[in-house]
Amino acid sequence: MSSEKTLEDEDTFKILIATDIHLGYLEKDAIRGQDTYNTLNEILDCAKKNKVDFILLGGDLFHENKPSRRCLHSSISMLRKYCMGDSPVTFNILSDQTVNFNTTQFPWVNYQDENLNISIPVFSIHGNHDDPTGAEGLCALDLLSASGLVNHFGHSHSVERIEISPVLMQKGSTKLALYGLGSIPDERLYRMFVNKQVTMLRPKEDQDGWFNLFAIHQNRSKHGPTNYIPEQFLDDFLDLVVWGHEHECLITPARNEQQLFYVTQPGSSVATSLSPGEATKKHIGLLKVKGRKMNMQKIPLKTVRQFFIQDVVLADYEDLFTPETPQVTKKMEDLCYAKVDYSGGFETFNTSRFSQKFVDRVANPKDIIHFLRKREYKDDIKDEVTIDYGKLIKPTAVGGLRVEDMVKQYFEAAEQKVQLSLLTEQGMGKAIQEYVDKDEKDAIEELITCQLEKTQRHLQARGVTTEQDIDAEARRCHRPSGANLHDCVSFLTAMNRAKANRLERGEESVDQDMPDVDMNFADDDVVASPAPTRGRGRGGRGRGGRGRGKGECC
């Protein structure tokens, strides 16, 4: 880290950093519907006032995988207002842009497009809320990328191996390598790191002369044995990691003493869950990089709605009342201003009537109080499936628990006799997630059909006939050495069928040229359009080479 005053000249990158904006969250709420739009406007306005070189977003720009027309219209309008103009861009791109921006037919940085006037480039990875889906593997960010407003990078097309190629930039004497990896299911990415299937490419020349910046969108906190990404999995040549997905604002760079890099966790710019981490003050960061030195300035957000949370356990107030106290409900109402644990024999009162007292003071009066009673466990009952729900349900509000996590946890706790045979927990969890989060109505049915057809073909090829052999062979069919790849292929096939069914029902306009899913997942299957051969001729605008040149990655 370096002082701010030493990083103010033509060799210094100025980068505005933000993550988890969740644009469109509760946009239909009468009071909070405008919150996320106000905050994005503040973030972009801050970037323009500070004359940053570019904006780096760490995922989840959008809250929904399919943003509303209002959401898309607002984002496009604000990006056009703040990021387009005649101010020159003073850094060059040195890397192969057809590799860096491989999700668009225009594989070059937007400020080098001769048809656009970009004054503040925006670079963004996708998060788990706005992740690519469907046969084409597109997300909402790709719409902004095709319109020339955002540079979407860090999208891996392969499920077998990930190669992260940096966007190489140079401003004066400062060289910056920007790495990015969009959201991937944590269990899969964890396994790929363990199996050494993730590679971060480095420049061939002067490797020690680059400042290495990495944007990632994964669980940082441990939610299970493999449901997070340990910091020690990341390469130790990195200088700063921008960690998205975690909503608690820990933006001051913290040094990892094992890997010797720094980690900044900007957190979200809007509270999307009732958890203590959301109650911390929200910030964005102004990162300055010169050579191998950096400085991070915290900028508090002024448009974020203030959020308070407190636990009140009634059993701790025996000096004030007990369950037998006369008019105990009225005394509880006088005490309660947050979530309440009413274990110990207390009865609840009418929370709707209670919340009406705060309509003019609180934006979410319906959420102002939540009653919680700790589960009391009974002895096991014979002839019933025994599941320890204590492992699944904690006596706290469930925040951020995903559907596929619940499916996995259920079958991990269940007895062997209720385990899945033809389906896998991973495939079933993903299909349910598609149904719940993305309204893919045929996802579960098509996954079951796909797996059933696959099993039938396998059994016919083996020629098994007895019930015992069929059961054993069916299990072998779904537990091969390449099970994870087979799961992905089966899942994508099922989702392709579900989408075709949706199109037949007329729920979307039919695309006559819709390509089939590429089951090979090769990294070099992306066909790139040729880069433009000339700029617009405005002076002062950096024009980096688009082919492999100095600083290229191997």
N, C-alpha and C positions, 0 to 999 in steps of 0.2 A: 504494500500500500504506500501511496505517496501523498504529499500535501496537494491541495487543490490549486494553489497559486503556481506551482511548477508545471502544471499541465494546461497551459493556455497559449497555444501557438498553432502554426500551420501544420505541425506534425502530430497534432492531438486529435484522436477520434473522440467525438462526443456522441454518446449513444443513450437514448431514452429506453429504459427497460420496464416492461409491465407484463403481467401474466394474469390469466383467469379473469377476464373482463366479463364473461358470461352475458354478452349482449342479448337482450330480449328476456331476461329472467323476470318473471311476474309482470310481463308487459301489459297484461289485461287487468291488473290490479288498479283500482280507482285511485289509490294513493301512491303506491310504489311503482306504478307502471313506467314512469319516466326515469327512474333512478339510474339504470345502467346506461341509458343514452346520455344523460347529463354527465356521468363520469367519463365515458369515452370522449365526449366533447372536451372535458377538462384536460384529459391526458394528451390529446392531439394539440390542443391550444398550448399546453406547457411545452411540447416538443417544438412548436413553431417559435415561441417566445425565446427559448433557449438556443435556437438555431442549431439543432442537433444535426449530425451527419446522417443518421438513420434511426429508425425505431425498431426495437427487437421485442417481439411478442412470444411468450413462452407457452402458447396453447390455450384452448378454450376461449377464443375470441367470442364465439357464439355459445349460448347456453343449450340450444336445441340442435340436433343433427340436421333437421330440416327447418331452418329459420323462417319466420313468417315474412310476408312481403313487406310489412312495415319495418321489420328488423333489417332486411337486406337493403331496403330503400334508405333507411337512416344511416346505415354503415357506409354505403356508397356515397351518400351526400356528404357525410363528415370527412371521409377520406379525400374526396375531391376538393372540399373546401380548404383543408389544412395541408394536404400533401402534394398538391399540384401548384405549379407556379414557375416563375422564371429564375428563381435563386439557383445558382450553380451547385452541382454536386461535385465535391472536391476530392473524391477518392476513386480509385480504379479497381476493377475486378480483374484478377490475374488467372483465375482458375477456369476450367472447362465448364461453361455455363450450361451446356446440354446435359451435363451430369448433375450439376447443382439444382437446376430447376426442371426436373424431369416429369412434371405432372401437367404440362401445358404444351400447346402447339407453338408457343412463342417462348422457347427456352433461352431467354436472356433476361438480365435484370431490367426492370421496367424503366429506369431512368435513361437507359441507352436505346430505348425504342424511339425511332424517328417520328412516330405519330403522337407521342405523348410529351407533355411538359411536367416532369416530376421534380419537385424541389426537396422533398423528404421521402426517401425510399422506406418502405415498411417490409421487414423480413419477419416471417412468422412460421412456426411449426404448428401442426394441428394437435388438439388435445383429445381426451376421451369423450368429450361432449360433441365436438364437431369433427369426428374422425371419418375417414373415407369409408364408403359402403357401396354395395351394389356391384354388378358385374364390371362396371367401368372403374371402380375404385375411386370415386370422386367425392369431394366434400365441399362444404360451403366456401372454404378458403379458395378452392379452385375456381369458383365463380369470380371472386375478387381478383384472382391471378389472371384469368382470361381477359378480364376487363382492364388489366394493367394497373391496378391500384395496390396490390399486395404481391410480394415475392414469396410464394409458398415453397419451403425447402424442408429437408429432413424426412421425406416420405420414402420409406423402404418398401419395395415391391416384392421382396422375397420372404418366404417363411422358413427358409432353410439356412440362410446366411445373410448377415447385414454388414455392408461396407459403408461407413460414414465418410463421405468425401467432403472436405471443408470448402466453403466459399472463401477464396483467398482475396483479401483486400489490401490496398496500400494507399496511405495518405502521407505524402512527404516521405520521411524516413521510417515511419511506423508501418509495420506489416502485421495484419490481423488475420488469423485463421478462424472463421466462424463455422463451428460444427453444430448440427441440429439433428435431433431424432424425435419424430412425432410419436404420439402415444401408441403403445403396443400393450396388449394384456400382460400384466406384471409377471404372471407365472411363466408365460412363454418366454419373455425377455430374460427373466432370471435363469431359466434353463439354458438359453442360448449363450448367456455370459459364462455359465458354468462349463458348457461344452466348447467354449472358445470359438463360438460362431459369430462373434461381433468384433469387427475390426475397424479401428479409426485410422484412416490414411493420413500421412503426413507429407508436407512438401519435400521434394527431393533435395532442394538446395537450402542451405543456411537454416536448418531445422531449429536451432537455438535462437534464431533471430525473430521468431514469430510469437506474438501474443495469442494464446490459444483459448478461445471462448466457446463454451458448449452449452446449448439450450436443450433441456430434457423435460419431458412431461410424464412423470411416473410417481408412484407412491414412494415417498422418502421415509415415512414412518413405517415401522414393521406392523403389518396387519395379519400376518401369518408366516409360516415357514418360508414361503417363496412369493408371498404377495407384496413384494416391495423390491426396490433395487438398492442394495448396499452401496455406499459411496466408494468402498474399496474395489468395487467391480470396474470403476472408471479408470482410464489410463492416467498415469502419474505425470505425464508431460503437460496436462492441462493447467491453465493458470486460473481460470474462473469458470464455475458452473452456475448457470442460471436455472434454478429448479422450479418448474411449474407443477401444477396440480394440487400441491398443498396450499390451503387457504390462509393459514396463519402467517402473518407478515413478520418475517425474520430477515429483513432486507440487508442488514449490516453483514458484510462478508465474514463468514466464519472459516477459520483455517482447519483443514483436515490434516492432523499431524501425521497420519500414516501415509497418505498420498501426496501431501505437501501442496495441495491446491486449495483455493478458497471456494466456498459455496454461498451464494445469495439466494434467498427464498422470498421473492417479492410478495407472495400471497395474492389473494383475490382482491378485486376492487369493489366487490359487493358481497354482503353476507347472504349465503344461500342455505345455511343450516343453523340450527340453534345449538351451537357448540362454543366452548370457551375460546377456541382458536380464532373464531370469527369476530370476537369482541375486541381484539387488539386494534390499535390505530392502523389505518390503511395508508400505504405509501407506494410511490413508484420511485425508480432510481435513475439518476443521471450519472452514467459511467463515463469516465474519461480515461483514455489509454494513450500513453506515449511510450514508444519502445516496448519494454517489458514492465513498465510501471503503470499502476492504475489507481484511481480514486473513485469512490462511490458516494454520491451525495443523495441523502434521503429527502424526498419531496412529499410532504403530507398532502393527501387528497382532501379537498375542502367540500366536495359535493357528496361524499359518501354519508349515508344516513347513519347516525350514531346508534350503536347496538349495545345493549346491556344484558348480562345473564348472571344469575345467582341461584345457588341451590339453597332451599330452605327445608330442613328436616323437622317436622312438627314434634317428633319425639324428643328433640333437643330443648324444647321449651316447656318442660314440666313445671317450671316455676310460674308460668303464665296460664296454662290450661292442660287438662287431660281429656281423654275421650268422654269422661263422666261429668265434666264441667258444664254447668248450665249455660245455654246459649254459646256452646263451643264453636258452632259454625260462624257466628258473627265475629268471635274473637279471631278465628282463622282468617276470615276475610280482611280483618284489620292488619294482620301480619303479612299476608301473602302478596308479594309483588313479583314473583318469579316462579320457577319450577318447584314443585313441592313433593317431597317424599312423605306420603301419608300412611306408611306402615305403622303398625302398633294399635290398630283398632279404630282409627279415625275414619269418618265418613266424608265424602266430598261434598262441596256445595256447587251451586249453579255457576259454571265458569262464564257462560254467555252473559248472564246478568252482571257478573263481576267485571267483565271486560268492557261493558258499556260505559263504565266510569272513566275510561281512558281513551275514548274514541277521538277526542280532540287533542290528545297529547302523544299518542303512540300510533305509528303507521300500521302495525299489525296487532290490533287488539285481540284478535282471536287466538293469537299465539302467546299472549302475555302470561298465561299460567297453564302448566301441564301437571296433572296429578300422576304420580308414579307409586305403585305399590310393589315392594319386593316379592318375588314369587316364593310361595311356600311349597316345599316338595313333600309328596306323599310316598309311601312305600310302593315298590313296584307291584303291578298287577299282573298275574300270570295270564298266559295265552294272549298277550298283547305285545306289539313291537315296543321294545324298550329303547328309548332315545333320551339321552341326557340333554334336555333342552337348556340346562344351565350353561352348557358349552356354546349354545347358539344365541341365547337371549340374555343380555346383560342388564342389570338394573339401572340403565341409563338410556337416554334417547339415542336411537340408532341414527347416526349421521354418516352419509356417504356410502352406506353398505349397498353393494351392487347386487343385481338379481343373480348373476352367475356365481357370486360368492355364497349367497344363501343356498343355492342348489348344491354347491360343492360341500358346504358345511353340513347340510342335512345328511348327505350320503356318507360323509366321513364318520358321522356319529351313529348312523343306522347299523343294524345288525346285518350280517352277511346275507340273510334270506331275503332282504329287501333291497339289495344292491342291484344296479342296472346290469343287464346282460348284453343286449344288442346295442344299446346306446352307451356313450361315455358321458361322465359327469360334465366334462368340458364342452362337448358338443351340445348337450341338452341345455346347459347354462347359457351358451351363446344364442341358441335358438330362442330361448325364453326372453333373453335380453332384446333380440331383434323384435319380438312380438310386443314387449312392453314399451321399449324406448322408441322404436321406429315404426310401430304399427304395421309390421309385416305379418299380416294375419295368417298366412299359410306356412310360416317359418317352421313351427313345431311339426305340423303334419308332414311337410315335405322332407324334413330331416328324418323322421321315422320311416317314411316310405323309402327314402334313399338308402338308409342303413339296412332295411329289410331286404331290398332288392340285392344289395351287395352280399348279404349273408346267404341268401338263397343261391346266388351264383356260385359262391364259395362251396356250399354244401353239395350242390350238383356236380361241381368239378371234382370233389373228393369222393363222391359216391357213397356217402354214409347213409345208413338206413335206420339203425337202432336209436331209441330216444336218448340213451346215455351217450352214444357217440355224437349225436347231433348237438347235445348240450356242450360237450367238451370241445367239439370242433368250432362251434359258434363263438365260444369264449376265446379260442385261439385266433379266430378270424379278426377279433377286435382288440387283440393285445399283441400285434406284431412288433418287430424291432422298430419299424417306422410309423408307429401308431399316431404320433403327433401330426405327421405330414398327412396320413390318411384321414385323420379327423378334419384337418383343414380343407382337404379336397372334397370330402363328403359334405362338409358344411357349406362350402362355396357352391357346390352343385345344387344343394337343397335351396339355397337362397336364390340361385338363378331361376329355379323352377317357381319359387314363390313369387318372384318378380314377374315372370311370364304369366302366371295366373292373375296377378293384379292388373297387368296390362289387358288381358283378355276381358276382365270385368269392366274395363273402361275407366279405371281409377286414375290412370295416367295416359297421356297421349302416347301412342305406340311409335317407337323409334324403329323405322324399317331397317336402319343400318346398325342396329345394336349388335356389337360384337359378342362372340361367345367368350366365356371365361377362359383365360389362358392358364391351364393347369400346370404349366412348366415353371412358372414364376421366375423366369430368367431375368437377371438384372439388365441385360443388354437388349431386351425385346422392345424397349421404348424407342420409337422412331421420332427423331427430333427434326423440326423444321429448320432450314438454314437461318443463321443469324443475319440481321441487316448489315449491309456493307458500308453504310455511312450514317453519320449523325445529322442533327438538325443544323449544326454549324454555329450554335450559340457558344460564345467564348466562355472559358472558365470551367466548362463541364468535363469531368473526367471521362475518358473513353477507354476502358480496359479491354485487352484482347480477349477474344472468345475461344480461341484455340488453346491447346496446351503450350505453354511457354514457360518463362521463368517462374519458379515456384510451383510447378505442376505437381500433382499427386500421382504416385505410382499406383 
